[in-house]
C-alpha cells in the first residue's frame, strides 16, 4: 500500500496495488479504482488541500439530506430536546 501526494496536481492517491487504466468511478473530488470482484484498489482525492481544509472546517457539522436538507438545528434546539429527554427519564425512574 502506498500513499502519495502530487503537489503540482494537488492530488492525494492511495494505492493498494498498481492502478490500471482510468478510474472505475469519479464523483466530485474523488476517484475510485476497483477490480471485477468489486475490491477497491485505489482512491484519488483532487484537489486534496481544498478538501482537507473543508473537512477541517466542517468537522463538527453534519450535512442533513432529504426532508432535513434546509433545516437548521441550533444549540437552543439541542438544549430544549435534552431537557425534555431528561424530564422523561426522571419520570420513569
C-alpha positions in Angstrom: 0.0 0.0 0.0 1.3 3.5 -0.9 0.1 7.0 -0.3 1.4 9.7 -2.5 0.8 13.4 -2.8 1.4 15.2 -6.1 1.7 18.9 -5.3 1.5 20.1 -8.9 -1.9 18.5 -9.3 -2.9 18.9 -5.6 -3.8 15.2 -5.6 -3.6 12.5 -2.9 -3.5 9.0 -4.2 -3.9 5.8 -2.0 -2.9 2.6 -3.9 -3.4 -0.9 -2.6 -1.8 -2.2 -5.8 -0.8 -0.6 -9.1 -3.5 1.4 -10.7 -4.7 0.1 -14.1 -6.4 2.4 -16.6 -8.9 5.1 -15.9 -10.8 5.2 -12.6 -13.9 3.0 -12.3 -15.9 5.8 -10.8 -15.4 9.6 -10.5 -17.7 11.7 -8.3 -16.9 15.2 -7.2 -13.3 15.4 -6.0 -13.0 11.6 -5.6 -11.9 8.9 -8.0 -12.1 5.2 -7.2 -10.5 2.2 -8.9 -11.9 -1.3 -8.4 -11.5 -4.7 -10.0 -14.0 -7.2 -11.4 -14.6 -8.6 -7.9 -15.6 -5.2 -6.5 -12.4 -4.8 -4.4 -11.2 -1.2 -4.3 -7.5 -0.9 -5.1 -7.1 2.9 -5.5 -8.5 6.1 -4.2 -7.7 9.6 -5.5 -8.7 12.9 -4.0 -8.3 16.1 -6.1 -8.0 18.9 -5.0 -6.7 17.4 -1.8 -5.7 20.6 0.1 -9.1 22.2 -0.5 -10.9 19.0 0.5 -8.8 18.8 3.7 -9.5 22.4 4.5 -13.2 21.9 4.0 -13.1 18.8 6.1 -11.4 20.5 9.0 -13.8 23.5 8.8 -16.9 21.3 8.9 -15.5 18.7 11.4 -18.2 19.5 13.9 -21.1 19.7 11.4 -23.3 17.1 9.8 -24.9 17.8 6.5 -28.5 16.9 6.5 -30.2 15.5 3.4 -33.7 14.6 2.3 -36.5 16.3 4.2 -33.9 17.7 6.6 -31.9 19.4 3.9 -32.8 23.1 4.7 -33.4 22.6 8.4 -31.0 24.5 10.8 -30.5 23.0 14.3 -29.4 25.4 16.9 -27.8 24.9 20.3 -31.1 26.1 21.8 -32.9 23.3 20.0 -30.5 20.8 21.3 -30.8 22.0 24.9 -34.6 22.0 24.7 -34.7 18.4 23.4 -32.1 17.4 26.0 -34.2 18.9 28.9 -37.3 17.1 27.6 -35.5 13.8 27.4 -34.0 14.2 30.9 -37.5 15.0 32.2 -39.0 11.9 30.6 -36.2 9.8 32.1 -36.8 11.3 35.5 -40.5 10.4 35.3 -39.7 6.8 34.5 -37.3 6.4 37.5 
